[in-house]
Amino acid sequence: MKNTLKDLRAERGWSQADLADKLGVSRQTVNAIETEKYDPSLPLAFKIAALFKKKIEEIFAPER
C-alpha cells in the first residue's frame, strides 16, 4: 500500500525509532510500512492517522 509515512515523519524531524516509540511498535515495523513491505493493521493505521492528525486515506492509498 502506498503511503506518505516517511515524509510525515521527516517533516517532524523524527527518526524511525522515535515514531516506533510513539506508536508502540518496533522500528522494524515502521521501516517495513515506509518501504511498503508491510501494510499496518487497521488499529495501527488509525493510531498513525491520529498521531499525525490526518485521515487514514490522507496517509495510505491502495496501489493502482
C-alpha positions in Angstrom: 0.0 0.0 0.0 1.4 3.4 -0.9 1.8 5.8 2.0 3.4 9.1 3.0 4.6 8.0 6.4 8.3 8.6 5.7 7.5 12.2 4.6 5.2 12.9 7.6 7.9 11.6 9.9 10.7 13.5 8.3 8.7 16.8 8.4 8.6 16.4 12.2 12.3 15.5 12.5 11.5 12.1 14.0 13.6 9.0 13.5 12.0 5.7 12.8 12.8 4.8 16.4 11.0 8.0 17.6 7.9 7.1 15.6 8.0 3.5 16.7 8.1 4.6 20.4 5.1 6.9 19.8 3.1 4.1 18.2 4.2 1.3 20.5 5.7 -0.8 17.7 9.3 -1.8 16.7 11.5 0.4 14.5 11.5 -2.5 12.0 7.7 -2.3 11.7 7.9 1.4 10.9 10.6 0.7 8.3 8.5 -2.1 6.7 5.5 0.2 6.5 7.5 3.0 5.0 9.1 0.8 2.4 5.7 -0.7 1.6 6.7 -4.2 2.6 4.0 -4.4 5.3 0.5 -3.0 5.5 -0.4 -1.9 9.0 -3.4 -3.4 10.8 -6.5 -1.2 10.9 -6.0 -0.3 14.6 -2.4 0.7 13.8 -3.5 2.7 10.8 -6.0 4.6 13.0 -3.2 5.2 15.5 -0.9 6.6 12.9 -3.6 8.8 11.4 -4.5 10.2 14.9 -0.8 10.9 15.7 -0.4 12.9 12.5 -3.9 14.5 12.8 -4.9 13.2 9.4 -7.5 10.9 7.9 -6.2 7.4 7.1 -6.8 7.9 3.4 -4.6 11.0 3.5 -1.7 8.8 4.6 -2.5 5.4 2.9 -3.7 4.7 -0.6 -4.2 1.4 -2.4 -1.8 0.8 -5.2 -3.2 1.1 -8.7 
